[in-house]
Amino acid sequence: MPGFPNELIDAIVDENQDDKAALHACSLVNHSWTYSSQRHIFSRVNFNNKRTNNFGQRHSQRSIEHFYTLICAHPYIATLVKAVDVSPLLDAGLLAHTLEKLTKLESISIDLCGFHWDELSPCLRDTLVATLRSLRITNLELREGQFLHCADFLALLGGSSHLKRLTLSGVSCGNFSDSQIRAENTNGLGAQLESLAISLYDHSYFALLKLLQSSVNLSSLDRLSVLTAGSGHPAERVGITKEILRRLSGSPLKHLALNICLGEPLSNLIDVSQLRSIHIRLWWIRLDQHTKPDEWLQWISAIFQEFAQWHRMEEVTFEIFYASDFTVYADEWTALDAVLGRIQSLRKVHLRLDNYDVARARWRHSREYPNSLRDDTKSVLPALAERKILFVEVAANFPC
């Protein structure tokens, strides 16, 4: 397709970059392999296969072998890669050679697949630590693993002074004493984080927090996500979330995400005067979550009463996971609509809905939601709908 404007190709690829099926079917992608049009296709490369059996390992190995061959033959493709996902299932030597060629890499996601850090081969550990020493790496995500020795965690994070965004999901560590941490932490506070996202099980938070506070600088944090999970009683998880917020409240936050109803003003825990956005996940179907929608909505209305005085809140996201009609709490929705409607700085309110079909024991597919759901939702939030700032999405997390 000679002469086709690369700007138009870029626009089409940008619009569909999250829709892999559309990209693969697009003739522009299939036939117009220009430098410009490949920017998003190779921006994130994932070598992981979650299955830890032999098939999963072979699949992951073939993926990285094919990609290494590709970037050796076409070096410019390596410059398009901004983020990479890796796991312990990869060949350490080949991974090291591949990462060395990704000269524009900014983000790395490490899925430990349930392994302890010291179960990884020394070569793989050295490769990952060396990669994180690169001044280009500003974003790190660690998932599903355990650090049995505080020196390992401190070695991974302590020298990464350029790191700006850190995500920890399902990561735990040993219960180290303060004296152990001080003895091992020879670098002092390292990275000055701007964003921290932690998704933790209820039993693991305290030790990990101690290590975090010893290895990274949290005084300039402006984006914080605290998602707790586990089998503990909801009251226990509320207490854990409050403790995390108190410990990480060094500066006024601008963006906050939570998944538990705290039952008290947020200003008791953090400085909310600068908040620009808040993201709240409402789990109304699981026994280990807060399952009373009326209490959730009352608490949310109360905290937005507080936000209203600052006139800084710009964007709100509610993710609702539900099994029965959530619009029946008319009084609570009316109160919330009134409060949100008075916040003139508000530009967007996202309502992301996922309905669990109890009879089928699965999440509803997008095509199974009634056509009237969006209108029903707008009817309980009329002030937001009238301002045209309410955006409703169904099957937001489970579209298939």
C-alpha positions as CSV (number, residue, x, y, z in Angstrom):
1,M,0.0,0.0,0.0
2,P,2.7,2.5,-1.1
3,G,2.1,6.2,-0.4
4,F,-0.5,5.6,2.3
5,P,0.1,8.3,5.0
6,N,1.9,7.0,8.0
7,E,0.0,9.5,10.2
8,L,-3.3,7.8,9.3
9,I,-1.8,4.4,9.9
10,D,-0.6,5.6,13.3
11,A,-4.1,7.0,14.1
12,I,-5.7,3.6,13.3
13,V,-3.2,1.6,15.2
14,D,-3.4,4.0,18.2
15,E,-7.2,3.6,18.2
16,N,-7.1,-0.2,18.2
17,Q,-3.9,-0.9,20.1
18,D,-5.9,-2.6,23.0
19,D,-7.9,-4.7,20.5
20,K,-5.5,-7.4,19.4
21,A,-8.1,-9.1,17.1
22,A,-8.7,-5.9,15.3
23,L,-5.0,-5.2,14.8
24,H,-4.3,-8.7,13.5
25,A,-7.2,-8.4,11.0
26,C,-6.2,-4.9,9.8
27,S,-4.7,-4.8,6.3
28,L,-2.7,-1.8,7.2
29,V,-0.9,-3.8,9.9
30,N,-0.6,-6.9,7.6
31,H,0.7,-5.1,4.6
32,S,2.1,-1.7,5.6
33,W,5.1,-2.5,7.8
34,T,6.5,0.9,8.2
35,Y,8.6,2.1,11.1
36,S,5.9,4.5,12.2
37,S,3.0,1.9,12.2
38,Q,4.8,-0.6,14.4
39,R,5.3,1.7,17.3
40,H,2.5,0.3,19.5
41,I,2.6,-3.3,18.2
42,F,6.1,-3.7,19.8
43,S,5.7,-1.2,22.7
44,R,5.1,-4.0,25.2
45,V,6.5,-7.5,24.7
46,N,5.2,-10.4,26.9
47,F,7.2,-13.6,27.1
48,N,5.2,-15.1,29.9
49,N,3.1,-18.3,29.9
50,K,1.3,-18.7,33.2
51,R,1.3,-22.5,32.9
52,T,4.4,-23.9,34.8
53,N,4.2,-27.3,33.0
54,N,6.6,-28.3,30.2
55,F,4.3,-26.9,27.5
56,G,4.3,-23.5,29.2
57,Q,8.0,-23.4,29.5
58,R,8.5,-24.5,25.9
59,H,6.0,-21.8,24.7
60,S,7.8,-19.1,26.7
61,Q,11.2,-20.3,25.4
62,R,10.1,-20.2,21.8
63,S,8.6,-16.7,22.2
64,I,11.8,-15.2,23.4
65,E,13.9,-17.1,20.9
66,H,11.8,-15.9,18.0
67,F,11.8,-12.3,19.3
68,Y,15.6,-12.4,19.8
69,T,16.0,-13.6,16.2
70,L,13.7,-10.8,15.0
71,I,15.5,-7.9,16.7
72,C,18.9,-9.3,15.6
73,A,17.6,-9.2,12.0
74,H,15.8,-5.9,12.4
75,P,17.5,-3.9,15.2
76,Y,15.2,-0.9,14.9
77,I,12.3,-3.0,16.3
78,A,14.2,-3.3,19.6
79,T,14.1,0.5,19.9
80,L,10.3,0.4,19.8
81,V,10.0,-1.8,23.0
82,K,9.2,0.3,26.0
83,A,7.9,-2.5,28.4
84,V,8.6,-6.2,28.8
85,D,7.0,-9.0,30.9
86,V,9.3,-11.7,32.1
87,S,9.2,-14.8,34.4
88,P,11.5,-17.4,35.9
89,L,10.5,-19.8,33.1
90,L,12.8,-18.0,30.7
91,D,16.4,-19.0,29.8
92,A,18.5,-16.5,31.9
93,G,21.3,-16.2,29.3
94,L,18.9,-15.6,26.4
95,L,16.9,-13.1,28.5
96,A,20.1,-11.2,29.3
97,H,21.1,-10.9,25.7
98,T,17.6,-9.8,24.7
99,L,17.3,-7.1,27.4
100,E,20.7,-5.7,26.4
101,K,19.3,-5.0,23.0
102,L,16.2,-3.1,24.3
103,T,17.9,0.2,24.4
104,K,14.7,2.2,25.0
105,L,13.2,0.0,27.7
106,E,11.4,1.9,30.4
107,S,9.2,-0.7,32.2
108,I,9.7,-4.2,33.4
109,S,7.1,-6.6,34.9
110,I,8.5,-9.6,36.7
111,D,6.0,-12.4,37.4
112,L,7.7,-14.7,39.9
113,C,5.0,-17.4,39.4
114,G,4.9,-18.3,43.1
115,F,8.7,-18.9,43.4
116,H,10.9,-17.5,46.2
117,W,13.4,-15.1,44.9
118,D,16.3,-17.3,46.0
119,E,14.9,-20.2,43.9
120,L,15.7,-18.3,40.8
121,S,19.0,-19.1,39.2
122,P,21.9,-16.7,40.1
123,C,22.2,-15.8,36.4
124,L,18.6,-14.8,36.2
125,R,18.7,-12.8,39.5
126,D,21.8,-11.0,38.3
127,T,20.2,-10.2,34.9
128,L,17.1,-8.7,36.5
129,V,19.1,-6.7,39.1
130,A,21.4,-5.4,36.4
131,T,18.5,-4.4,34.2
132,L,16.9,-2.4,37.0
133,R,20.2,-0.5,37.4
134,S,19.6,1.1,34.0
135,L,18.8,4.7,34.3
136,R,16.1,4.2,31.7
137,I,13.9,1.9,33.9
138,T,11.4,4.0,35.7
139,N,8.6,1.5,36.1
140,L,8.8,-1.9,38.0
141,E,6.1,-4.4,38.6
142,L,6.6,-7.5,40.9
143,R,4.0,-10.2,41.0
144,E,3.3,-13.4,42.9
145,G,6.5,-14.2,44.8
146,Q,8.3,-14.2,48.1
147,F,11.6,-12.7,49.4
148,L,13.0,-14.8,52.2
149,H,16.0,-12.6,52.7
150,C,15.8,-8.8,53.2
151,A,19.1,-8.4,51.4
152,D,17.5,-9.7,48.2
153,F,14.7,-7.2,48.3
154,L,17.0,-4.3,49.2
155,A,19.4,-5.3,46.4
156,L,16.6,-5.3,43.9
157,L,15.2,-1.9,44.9
158,G,17.8,-0.1,47.0
159,G,20.1,1.0,44.1
160,S,17.3,1.9,41.7
161,S,17.4,5.6,42.4
162,H,15.7,6.4,39.1
163,L,12.6,4.3,39.7
164,K,9.4,6.4,39.7
165,R,6.5,3.8,39.6
166,L,6.4,0.6,41.7
167,T,3.7,-2.1,41.6
168,L,3.7,-5.0,44.1
169,S,1.0,-7.6,43.6
170,G,0.8,-10.8,45.7
171,V,4.4,-10.2,47.0
172,S,5.4,-11.1,50.5
173,C,8.6,-11.3,52.5
174,G,10.1,-12.7,55.7
175,N,9.4,-11.0,59.0
176,F,12.7,-9.2,59.4
177,S,13.7,-7.2,62.4
178,D,14.6,-3.5,62.2
179,S,18.2,-4.2,63.0
180,Q,18.4,-6.8,60.2
181,I,17.1,-4.3,57.7
182,R,19.5,-1.5,58.9
183,A,22.4,-3.9,58.7
184,E,21.6,-5.0,55.2
185,N,20.5,-1.6,53.8
186,T,23.9,-0.1,52.9
187,N,22.5,2.3,50.2
188,G,19.9,4.1,52.4
189,L,16.8,5.4,50.7
190,G,16.9,4.8,47.0
191,A,14.2,5.7,44.5
192,Q,12.0,8.7,45.1
193,L,8.7,7.1,44.0
194,E,5.8,9.1,42.5
195,S,3.5,6.1,42.2
196,L,3.0,3.0,44.4
197,A,0.4,0.3,43.8
198,I,0.2,-2.6,46.3
199,S,-2.1,-5.5,46.1
200,L,-1.4,-7.7,49.2
201,Y,-2.7,-10.6,51.1
202,D,-3.8,-9.7,54.7
203,H,-1.0,-11.6,56.4
204,S,2.0,-10.1,54.5
205,Y,1.6,-6.4,54.6
206,F,3.6,-5.3,57.7
207,A,7.0,-6.9,56.9
208,L,6.7,-5.6,53.3
209,L,5.9,-2.1,54.4
210,K,8.9,-2.0,56.7
211,L,11.2,-3.0,53.8
212,L,9.6,-0.5,51.5
213,Q,10.1,2.3,53.9
214,S,13.7,1.3,54.3
215,S,14.6,1.0,50.6
216,V,12.6,3.7,48.7
217,N,11.7,7.3,49.3
218,L,8.0,7.8,49.7
219,S,7.9,11.4,50.7
220,S,6.9,12.6,47.2
221,L,4.3,10.0,46.5
222,D,1.3,11.5,44.6
223,R,-0.4,8.3,43.3
224,L,-1.3,5.4,45.7
225,S,-3.3,2.2,45.1
226,V,-4.0,-0.1,48.1
227,L,-5.9,-3.2,47.3
228,T,-6.1,-5.9,50.0
229,A,-7.2,-9.5,49.6
230,G,-7.3,-12.7,51.7
231,S,-9.5,-14.8,53.9
232,G,-9.5,-12.5,56.9
233,H,-12.6,-10.8,58.3
234,P,-13.5,-7.6,56.6
235,A,-12.8,-5.7,59.8
236,E,-9.2,-7.0,59.8
237,R,-8.7,-5.8,56.2
238,V,-10.2,-2.4,57.0
239,G,-7.6,-2.1,59.8
240,I,-4.8,-3.2,57.5
241,T,-5.8,-0.6,54.9
242,K,-5.9,2.1,57.4
243,E,-2.5,1.2,58.8
244,I,-1.0,1.3,55.3
245,L,-2.5,4.7,54.5
246,R,-1.2,6.1,57.8
247,R,2.3,4.8,57.1
248,L,2.4,6.1,53.5
249,S,0.8,9.5,54.0
250,G,4.0,11.5,53.7
251,S,2.7,14.0,51.2
252,P,-0.7,15.2,49.7
253,L,-1.8,12.5,47.3
254,K,-3.3,13.4,43.9
255,H,-4.6,9.9,42.9
256,L,-5.9,7.2,45.2
257,A,-7.4,3.7,44.6
258,L,-9.1,1.5,47.3
259,N,-11.2,-1.7,47.5
260,I,-12.4,-1.6,51.1
261,C,-15.0,0.5,52.9
262,L,-13.1,2.3,55.6
263,G,-16.1,3.6,57.5
264,E,-14.5,6.9,58.5
265,P,-13.3,10.1,56.8
266,L,-10.2,9.7,54.6
267,S,-8.8,12.9,56.1
268,N,-8.3,11.0,59.4
269,L,-5.7,8.9,57.5
270,I,-4.2,11.0,54.7
271,D,-4.1,14.5,53.4
272,V,-7.0,14.7,50.8
273,S,-6.7,18.4,50.0
274,Q,-4.9,17.8,46.7
275,L,-6.8,14.7,45.5
276,R,-7.6,14.9,41.7
277,S,-8.9,11.4,41.2
278,I,-10.2,8.4,43.2
279,H,-10.8,4.8,42.0
280,I,-12.9,2.6,44.3
281,R,-13.6,-1.1,43.6
282,L,-16.9,-2.2,45.1
283,W,-17.0,-6.0,45.7
284,W,-20.6,-6.8,46.6
285,I,-20.6,-10.5,46.0
286,R,-17.8,-12.1,48.0
287,L,-17.9,-13.1,51.7
288,D,-14.4,-11.8,52.3
289,Q,-15.2,-8.4,51.0
290,H,-17.5,-5.7,52.3
291,T,-20.9,-6.8,51.0
292,K,-23.4,-4.2,52.2
293,P,-24.0,-1.8,49.3
294,D,-26.0,0.7,51.4
295,E,-23.0,1.1,53.8
296,W,-20.6,1.4,50.9
297,L,-22.7,4.2,49.3
298,Q,-23.2,6.0,52.6
299,W,-19.5,6.1,53.2
300,I,-18.7,7.2,49.7
301,S,-21.2,10.0,49.9
302,A,-19.6,11.1,53.2
303,I,-16.1,11.2,51.8
304,F,-17.2,13.2,48.7
305,Q,-18.9,15.7,51.0
306,E,-15.4,16.3,52.2
307,F,-13.8,16.4,48.8
308,A,-16.4,19.0,47.7
309,Q,-14.9,21.7,49.8
310,W,-11.6,21.6,48.0
311,H,-13.0,21.8,44.4
312,R,-10.1,19.8,43.0
313,M,-11.6,16.4,42.3
314,E,-11.6,15.8,38.5
315,E,-12.2,12.1,37.9
316,V,-13.9,9.3,39.8
317,T,-14.1,5.6,38.9
318,F,-16.4,3.1,40.5
319,E,-15.9,-0.6,39.6
320,I,-18.9,-2.5,40.9
321,F,-18.8,-6.3,41.0
322,Y,-22.3,-7.4,41.9
323,A,-24.8,-10.4,41.7
324,S,-28.1,-8.7,42.3
325,D,-29.7,-5.4,41.2
326,F,-27.5,-2.6,42.7
327,T,-29.9,0.2,41.6
328,V,-32.4,-0.7,44.4
329,Y,-30.6,1.4,46.9
330,A,-32.4,4.5,45.6
331,D,-31.9,6.8,48.6
332,E,-28.2,6.1,48.8
333,W,-27.7,6.6,45.1
334,T,-29.7,9.9,45.2
335,A,-27.6,11.2,48.0
336,L,-24.4,10.3,46.2
337,D,-25.7,11.9,42.9
338,A,-26.4,15.1,44.8
339,V,-23.0,15.3,46.3
340,L,-21.1,14.5,43.1
341,G,-23.3,16.8,41.2
342,R,-22.2,19.8,43.3
343,I,-18.5,19.2,42.6
344,Q,-18.0,21.6,39.7
345,S,-14.4,20.5,39.1
346,L,-15.5,17.0,38.3
347,R,-15.0,16.1,34.6
348,K,-15.6,12.3,34.4
349,V,-17.4,9.7,36.5
350,H,-16.8,6.2,35.3
351,L,-19.1,3.4,36.3
352,R,-17.6,0.0,35.3
353,L,-20.0,-2.9,35.9
354,D,-19.5,-6.6,36.2
355,N,-22.4,-8.9,37.0
356,Y,-21.9,-12.4,38.4
357,D,-24.4,-14.9,37.1
358,V,-25.1,-17.1,40.1
359,A,-27.1,-19.7,38.1
360,R,-24.2,-20.2,35.6
361,A,-21.5,-19.7,38.2
362,R,-19.6,-17.2,36.0
363,W,-19.4,-13.6,35.0
364,R,-21.9,-12.4,32.4
365,H,-20.7,-11.9,28.9
366,S,-21.1,-8.5,27.5
367,R,-23.9,-9.6,25.1
368,E,-25.9,-10.9,28.1
369,Y,-26.5,-7.6,29.8
370,P,-29.9,-6.0,29.3
371,N,-29.9,-3.1,26.9
372,S,-31.7,-1.0,29.5
373,L,-28.9,-1.3,32.0
374,R,-27.1,1.9,31.0
375,D,-30.4,3.9,31.1
376,D,-31.2,2.4,34.5
377,T,-27.8,3.4,35.8
378,K,-28.2,6.9,34.5
379,S,-31.6,7.1,36.1
380,V,-30.1,6.7,39.6
381,L,-27.4,9.3,38.9
382,P,-29.5,11.9,37.0
383,A,-27.4,15.0,37.9
384,L,-24.2,13.4,36.5
385,A,-26.1,12.2,33.4
386,E,-27.4,15.6,32.8
387,R,-23.9,17.1,33.0
388,K,-22.8,14.5,30.5
389,I,-19.9,13.4,32.7
390,L,-21.2,9.9,33.5
391,F,-19.7,7.0,31.5
392,V,-21.1,3.5,31.9
393,E,-19.2,0.4,30.8
394,V,-20.6,-3.2,31.2
395,A,-18.5,-6.3,31.4
396,A,-15.6,-4.0,32.2
397,N,-13.3,-6.7,33.6
398,F,-14.8,-9.9,32.2
399,P,-15.9,-9.1,28.6
400,C,-15.9,-12.6,27.2
